[in-house]
Protein backbone atom coordinates (compact mmCIF):
# COMPACT_ATOMS: atom_id res chain seq x y z
CA UNK A 1 0.00 0.00 0.00
CA UNK A 2 1.06 3.59 -0.51
CA UNK A 3 0.97 5.86 2.51
CA UNK A 4 -2.17 7.55 1.23
CA UNK A 5 -3.91 4.23 0.67
CA UNK A 6 -2.84 3.03 4.12
CA UNK A 7 -4.34 6.05 5.88
CA UNK A 8 -7.51 5.99 3.80
CA UNK A 9 -7.99 2.31 4.57
CA UNK A 10 -7.63 2.87 8.30
CA UNK A 11 -10.00 5.85 8.15
CA UNK A 12 -12.56 3.58 6.48
CA UNK A 13 -12.28 1.19 9.48
CA UNK A 14 -10.58 -1.49 7.45
CA UNK A 15 -7.26 -3.15 8.26
CA UNK A 16 -4.33 -1.77 6.24
CA UNK A 17 -1.06 -3.63 5.63
CA UNK A 18 0.31 -1.95 8.77
CA UNK A 19 -0.89 0.77 11.09
CA UNK A 20 -0.56 4.31 9.67
CA UNK A 21 2.08 6.40 11.44
CA UNK A 22 1.96 10.10 12.26
CA UNK A 23 4.32 12.79 13.58
CA UNK A 24 4.61 16.60 13.35
CA UNK A 25 0.86 17.18 13.66
CA UNK A 26 -0.93 19.51 16.03
CA UNK A 27 -0.20 17.22 19.00
CA UNK A 28 2.82 15.23 17.85
CA UNK A 29 5.74 17.60 17.52
CA UNK A 30 9.19 17.10 18.97
CA UNK A 31 10.33 19.51 21.66
CA UNK A 32 13.42 21.44 20.63
CA UNK A 33 15.90 19.46 22.70
CA UNK A 34 14.70 16.10 21.35
CA UNK A 35 14.68 17.43 17.80
CA UNK A 36 18.22 18.82 18.18
CA UNK A 37 19.39 15.45 19.57
CA UNK A 38 17.82 13.67 16.59
CA UNK A 39 19.38 16.09 14.10
CA UNK A 40 22.80 15.58 15.71
CA UNK A 41 22.32 11.81 15.67
CA UNK A 42 21.49 11.88 11.96
CA UNK A 43 24.27 14.30 11.11
CA UNK A 44 21.93 17.03 9.89
CA UNK A 45 23.71 20.38 10.01
CA UNK A 46 20.74 22.37 8.72
CA UNK A 47 17.48 22.42 10.67
CA UNK A 48 13.93 22.28 9.36
CA UNK A 49 11.68 25.34 9.14
CA UNK A 50 11.04 27.11 12.44
CA UNK A 51 7.28 27.57 12.53
CA UNK A 52 6.59 28.72 16.09
CA UNK A 53 8.16 29.76 19.37
CA UNK A 54 6.84 27.52 22.10
CA UNK A 55 7.73 25.00 24.75
CA UNK A 56 6.19 22.25 22.63
CA UNK A 57 8.56 22.49 19.69
CA UNK A 58 9.44 25.22 17.24
CA UNK A 59 10.35 23.14 14.21
CA UNK A 60 8.69 20.86 11.66
CA UNK A 61 11.08 18.73 9.62
CA UNK A 62 9.79 16.32 6.97
CA UNK A 63 13.08 14.39 7.15
CA UNK A 64 11.97 13.08 10.54
CA UNK A 65 8.69 11.90 9.03
CA UNK A 66 10.61 10.09 6.29
CA UNK A 67 13.06 8.60 8.80
CA UNK A 68 10.35 6.94 10.91
CA UNK A 69 8.10 5.95 8.01
CA UNK A 70 5.31 8.43 8.72
CA UNK A 71 2.42 8.27 6.28
CA UNK A 72 1.02 11.78 6.82
CA UNK A 73 2.42 15.21 6.03
CA UNK A 74 1.06 18.28 7.80
CA UNK A 75 0.59 21.71 6.30
CA UNK A 76 1.61 24.48 8.68
CA UNK A 77 -0.14 27.82 8.30
CA UNK A 78 1.89 31.00 8.56
CA UNK A 79 1.65 34.08 10.71
CA UNK A 80 -0.37 37.15 9.63
CA UNK A 81 1.64 39.41 7.39
CA UNK A 82 -0.15 42.65 8.27
CA UNK A 83 -0.12 42.28 12.05
CA UNK A 84 2.85 42.44 14.37
CA UNK A 85 2.54 41.86 18.13
CA UNK A 86 2.53 45.17 19.99
CA UNK A 87 5.02 45.53 22.84
CA UNK A 88 4.04 48.11 25.45
CA UNK A 89 6.58 50.06 27.52
CA UNK A 90 5.52 47.97 30.51
CA UNK A 91 6.62 44.78 28.74
CA UNK A 92 3.17 43.46 27.80
CA UNK A 93 2.99 42.04 24.29
CA UNK A 94 -0.45 41.99 22.65
CA UNK A 95 -1.35 39.37 20.05
CA UNK A 96 -3.82 39.61 17.17
CA UNK A 97 -6.71 38.54 19.41
CA UNK A 98 -6.02 41.49 21.72
CA UNK A 99 -4.64 39.41 24.60
CA UNK A 100 -1.63 40.85 26.41
CA UNK A 101 1.15 38.59 27.68
CA UNK A 102 4.02 39.30 30.05
CA UNK A 103 6.96 37.09 30.95
CA UNK A 104 6.75 35.49 34.38
CA UNK A 105 9.77 33.37 35.35
CA UNK A 106 10.66 33.28 31.67
CA UNK A 107 7.27 32.03 30.50
CA UNK A 108 4.39 34.03 28.94
CA UNK A 109 1.40 34.65 31.21
CA UNK A 110 -1.83 36.53 30.50
CA UNK A 111 -1.42 40.07 31.79
CA UNK A 112 -4.28 41.89 30.07
CA UNK A 113 -7.58 40.74 28.55
CA UNK A 114 -9.67 42.62 25.97
CA UNK A 115 -12.98 42.01 27.79
CA UNK A 116 -12.48 42.74 31.50
CA UNK A 117 -16.23 43.36 31.83
CA UNK A 118 -19.16 41.29 30.48
CA UNK A 119 -20.09 43.93 27.91
CA UNK A 120 -21.80 42.50 24.81
CA UNK A 121 -21.44 45.78 22.90
CA UNK A 122 -17.66 45.57 23.34
CA UNK A 123 -17.61 42.41 21.22
CA UNK A 124 -18.59 44.43 18.14
CA UNK A 125 -16.12 47.23 18.87
CA UNK A 126 -13.21 44.83 19.23
CA UNK A 127 -10.67 44.40 16.42
CA UNK A 128 -10.62 40.67 15.63
CA UNK A 129 -8.01 38.74 13.61
CA UNK A 130 -8.19 39.41 9.87
CA UNK A 131 -9.16 36.17 8.09
CA UNK A 132 -7.92 37.50 4.75
CA UNK A 133 -4.36 38.21 5.83
CA UNK A 134 -2.24 36.52 3.13
CA UNK A 135 0.51 35.54 5.53
CA UNK A 136 -1.42 32.53 6.78
CA UNK A 137 -1.31 30.85 3.36
CA UNK A 138 2.25 31.80 2.39
CA UNK A 139 3.65 28.76 0.61
CA UNK A 140 0.85 26.50 1.86
CA UNK A 141 -1.09 26.04 -1.37
CA UNK A 142 2.04 25.16 -3.32
CA UNK A 143 3.16 22.67 -0.67
CA UNK A 144 -0.27 21.02 -0.54
CA UNK A 145 -0.32 20.62 -4.31
CA UNK A 146 3.21 19.17 -4.43
CA UNK A 147 2.50 16.60 -1.71
CA UNK A 148 -0.79 15.59 -3.28
CA UNK A 149 0.27 15.42 -6.91
CA UNK A 150 3.90 14.32 -6.68
CA UNK A 151 3.95 11.98 -3.70
CA UNK A 152 1.99 9.20 -2.08
CA UNK A 153 1.58 10.73 1.38
CA UNK A 154 -1.72 11.61 3.02
CA UNK A 155 -2.02 15.39 3.40
CA UNK A 156 -3.47 16.95 6.56
CA UNK A 157 -3.40 20.40 8.06
CA UNK A 158 -2.03 21.39 11.41
CA UNK A 159 -4.32 23.52 13.55
CA UNK A 160 -4.79 26.97 12.06
CA UNK A 161 -5.48 28.44 15.50
CA UNK A 162 -4.23 27.23 18.86
CA UNK A 163 -7.45 26.28 20.62
CA UNK A 164 -11.12 26.84 19.90
CA UNK A 165 -13.97 28.45 21.84
CA UNK A 166 -13.34 26.64 25.12
CA UNK A 167 -9.67 27.66 24.96
CA UNK A 168 -9.75 31.14 23.41
CA UNK A 169 -12.63 32.38 25.58
CA UNK A 170 -10.61 32.25 28.83
CA UNK A 171 -7.80 34.22 27.20
CA UNK A 172 -10.17 36.93 26.00
CA UNK A 173 -12.11 37.27 29.24
CA UNK A 174 -9.75 35.94 31.89
CA UNK A 175 -9.87 32.35 33.08
CA UNK A 176 -11.83 32.84 36.28
CA UNK A 177 -14.27 35.32 34.78
CA UNK A 178 -14.91 33.21 31.67
CA UNK A 179 -15.94 30.12 33.61
CA UNK A 180 -17.88 32.19 36.13
CA UNK A 181 -19.79 33.86 33.28
CA UNK A 182 -21.24 30.47 32.31
CA UNK A 183 -23.24 30.65 35.55
CA UNK A 184 -23.78 34.33 36.38
CA UNK A 185 -23.48 36.09 32.98
CA UNK A 186 -24.84 33.47 30.57
CA UNK A 187 -26.05 36.00 27.98
CA UNK A 188 -22.58 37.46 27.63
CA UNK A 189 -21.00 33.99 27.66
CA UNK A 190 -23.21 32.88 24.78
CA UNK A 191 -22.44 36.08 22.85
CA UNK A 192 -18.69 35.76 23.34
CA UNK A 193 -18.63 32.09 22.35
CA UNK A 194 -20.74 32.76 19.24
CA UNK A 195 -18.49 35.66 18.21
CA UNK A 196 -15.35 33.54 18.58
CA UNK A 197 -17.08 30.86 16.48
CA UNK A 198 -17.89 33.40 13.76
CA UNK A 199 -14.26 34.52 13.63
CA UNK A 200 -12.95 30.96 13.53
CA UNK A 201 -15.33 30.06 10.72
CA UNK A 202 -14.10 32.94 8.59
CA UNK A 203 -10.45 32.19 9.34
CA UNK A 204 -10.90 28.56 8.31
CA UNK A 205 -13.04 29.28 5.26
CA UNK A 206 -10.36 31.57 3.85
CA UNK A 207 -7.47 29.28 4.69
CA UNK A 208 -9.03 26.03 3.52
CA UNK A 209 -10.74 27.07 0.29
CA UNK A 210 -7.60 26.97 -1.92
CA UNK A 211 -6.25 23.72 -0.43
CA UNK A 212 -9.50 21.77 -0.03
CA UNK A 213 -8.85 19.45 -3.03
CA UNK A 214 -5.62 18.22 -1.45
CA UNK A 215 -6.42 17.89 2.25
CA UNK A 216 -7.57 14.62 3.81
CA UNK A 217 -8.27 15.90 7.30
CA UNK A 218 -8.42 19.27 9.04
CA UNK A 219 -6.97 19.46 12.55
CA UNK A 220 -8.46 21.32 15.51
CA UNK A 221 -6.97 21.50 18.99
CA UNK A 222 -9.25 22.16 21.95
CA UNK A 223 -8.61 20.78 25.42
CA UNK A 224 -11.81 19.70 27.15
CA UNK A 225 -10.41 17.66 30.03
CA UNK A 226 -8.13 17.60 33.03
CA UNK A 227 -6.44 14.54 34.49
CA UNK A 228 -9.48 13.35 36.41
CA UNK A 229 -12.48 15.27 35.07
CA UNK A 230 -13.84 17.59 32.39
CA UNK A 231 -13.17 21.33 32.37
CA UNK A 232 -16.92 21.94 32.49
CA UNK A 233 -19.78 19.56 33.23
CA UNK A 234 -21.44 17.76 30.32
CA UNK A 235 -24.59 19.81 30.97
CA UNK A 236 -22.73 23.12 30.73
CA UNK A 237 -20.84 21.92 27.69
CA UNK A 238 -24.05 21.03 25.89
CA UNK A 239 -25.67 24.34 26.83
CA UNK A 240 -22.82 26.62 25.72
CA UNK A 241 -20.33 24.79 23.49
CA UNK A 242 -21.76 21.83 21.63
CA UNK A 243 -23.77 23.77 19.06
CA UNK A 244 -20.97 26.28 18.28
CA UNK A 245 -18.46 23.47 17.77
CA UNK A 246 -20.93 21.63 15.54
CA UNK A 247 -21.56 24.85 13.59
CA UNK A 248 -17.82 25.36 13.02
CA UNK A 249 -17.31 21.79 11.81
CA UNK A 250 -20.37 21.97 9.54
CA UNK A 251 -19.04 25.13 7.90
CA UNK A 252 -15.66 23.47 7.35
CA UNK A 253 -17.40 20.64 5.53
CA UNK A 254 -18.99 23.15 3.17
CA UNK A 255 -15.52 24.35 2.17
CA UNK A 256 -13.76 20.97 2.24
CA UNK A 257 -16.53 18.38 1.88
CA UNK A 258 -14.17 15.42 1.52
CA UNK A 259 -11.99 16.26 4.52
CA UNK A 260 -12.30 14.55 7.88
CA UNK A 261 -12.58 16.54 11.11
CA UNK A 262 -9.69 15.74 13.48
CA UNK A 263 -9.97 16.93 17.09
CA UNK A 264 -7.30 16.93 19.77
CA UNK A 265 -8.32 17.08 23.40
CA UNK A 266 -6.21 16.21 26.39
CA UNK A 267 -7.65 14.78 29.56
CA UNK A 268 -10.58 12.77 30.84
CA UNK A 269 -13.07 13.38 28.03
CA UNK A 270 -14.87 10.03 27.82
CA UNK A 271 -18.22 11.52 28.92
CA UNK A 272 -18.13 13.95 25.97
CA UNK A 273 -17.13 11.49 23.25
CA UNK A 274 -20.77 10.84 22.21
CA UNK A 275 -21.14 14.62 21.89
CA UNK A 276 -17.98 14.83 19.79
CA UNK A 277 -19.47 12.26 17.45
CA UNK A 278 -22.73 14.23 17.26
CA UNK A 279 -20.73 17.39 16.52
CA UNK A 280 -19.11 15.78 13.48
CA UNK A 281 -15.70 14.71 14.75
CA UNK A 282 -14.22 11.89 12.64
CA UNK A 283 -10.80 11.41 14.24
CA UNK A 284 -10.14 11.81 17.98
CA UNK A 285 -6.78 12.47 19.59
CA UNK A 286 -5.11 12.35 22.22
CA UNK A 287 -6.45 9.25 24.04
CA UNK A 288 -4.45 10.23 27.15
CA UNK A 289 -4.12 6.80 28.80
CA UNK A 290 -3.54 7.94 32.39
CA UNK A 291 -6.55 10.27 32.44
CA UNK A 292 -9.68 8.99 34.17
CA UNK A 293 -11.92 6.85 31.99
CA UNK A 294 -9.56 6.76 29.00
CA UNK A 295 -8.80 3.04 28.95
CA UNK A 296 -7.89 2.21 25.37
CA UNK A 297 -9.59 -1.15 25.16
CA UNK A 298 -12.85 0.34 26.39
CA UNK A 299 -12.58 3.32 24.01
CA UNK A 300 -12.05 1.03 21.04
CA UNK A 301 -14.94 -1.20 22.11
CA UNK A 302 -17.41 1.61 22.74
CA UNK A 303 -16.48 4.19 20.09
CA UNK A 304 -14.28 2.43 17.54
CA UNK A 305 -17.12 2.02 15.06
CA UNK A 306 -17.96 5.73 15.04
CA UNK A 307 -14.53 7.33 15.45
CA UNK A 308 -11.05 6.83 14.13
CA UNK A 309 -8.73 6.86 17.15
CA UNK A 310 -5.40 8.68 16.92
CA UNK A 311 -2.52 8.81 19.37
CA UNK A 312 -2.55 7.18 22.77
CA UNK A 313 1.16 6.74 23.54
CA UNK A 314 1.68 7.54 27.22
CA UNK A 315 3.63 10.80 27.57
CA UNK A 316 3.24 10.81 31.36
CA UNK A 317 5.52 7.92 32.20
CA UNK A 318 6.04 5.02 29.82
CA UNK A 319 7.94 6.91 27.15
CA UNK A 320 10.32 8.52 29.64
CA UNK A 321 11.56 5.13 30.88
CA UNK A 322 13.80 2.67 29.07
CA UNK A 323 13.66 1.85 25.36
CA UNK A 324 12.21 -1.55 26.27
CA UNK A 325 9.43 0.13 28.27
CA UNK A 326 8.74 2.52 25.39
CA UNK A 327 8.53 -0.37 22.93
CA UNK A 328 6.15 -2.22 25.25
CA UNK A 329 3.96 0.90 25.45
CA UNK A 330 3.81 0.99 21.65
CA UNK A 331 2.76 -2.66 21.54
CA UNK A 332 0.12 -1.99 24.21
CA UNK A 333 -1.41 0.79 22.09
CA UNK A 334 -1.40 -1.33 18.97
CA UNK A 335 -2.94 -4.34 20.71
CA UNK A 336 -5.74 -2.20 22.15
CA UNK A 337 -6.48 0.09 19.23
CA UNK A 338 -5.26 -1.16 15.86
CA UNK A 339 -7.46 -4.21 15.21
CA UNK A 340 -9.64 -3.91 12.07
CA UNK A 341 -8.37 -0.43 11.22
CA UNK A 342 -9.70 2.80 12.63
CA UNK A 343 -6.43 3.74 14.33
CA UNK A 344 -3.45 5.99 13.53
CA UNK A 345 -0.27 5.51 15.59
CA UNK A 346 0.95 8.68 17.30
CA UNK A 347 1.73 10.08 20.74
CA UNK A 348 -0.96 11.36 23.06
CA UNK A 349 0.79 14.74 22.93
CA UNK A 350 4.07 16.32 21.90
CA UNK A 351 7.32 14.46 22.56
CA UNK A 352 8.67 16.55 25.41
CA UNK A 353 12.14 17.03 26.84
CA UNK A 354 12.00 14.02 29.19
CA UNK A 355 11.64 11.56 26.27
CA UNK A 356 15.02 10.00 25.36
CA UNK A 357 15.86 9.83 21.67
CA UNK A 358 16.25 6.04 21.87
CA UNK A 359 12.65 5.79 23.05
CA UNK A 360 11.43 7.94 20.17
CA UNK A 361 13.13 5.59 17.74
CA UNK A 362 11.84 2.53 19.61
CA UNK A 363 8.12 3.30 19.43
CA UNK A 364 8.17 3.98 15.70
CA UNK A 365 10.24 0.86 15.04
CA UNK A 366 7.51 -1.14 16.75
CA UNK A 367 4.81 0.62 14.72
CA UNK A 368 6.55 -0.18 11.43
CA UNK A 369 7.08 -3.85 12.21
CA UNK A 370 4.52 -5.03 14.76
CA UNK A 371 1.61 -7.17 13.58
Buried (B, 14 or more C-beta within 10 A) or exposed (E): BEBBBBBBBBBEBEBBEBBBBBBBBBBBBBBBBBBBBBBEEEEBEEBBEEBBEEEBBBBBBBBBBEBBBBBBBBBBBBBBEEBEEEEEEEEBBBBBBBBBBBEEEEEBEBBBBBBEEBEBEBBEEBEBBBBEBEEBBEEBBEBBBEBBEEEEBBBBBBBBBBBBBBBBBBBBBBEEBBBBBBEEBBEBBBBBBBBBBBBBBBBBBBBBEBBBEBBBBBBBBBBBBBEEBBBBEEEBBBBBBBBBBBBBBEBBBEBBEEBBBBBBBBBBBBBBBEBBBBBBBBBBBBBBBBBBBBBBEEBBEBBBEBBBBBBBBBBBEBBBBEBEBBBBBBEBBBEBBBEEBBBBBBBBBBBBBBBBBBBBBBBBBBBEEBE
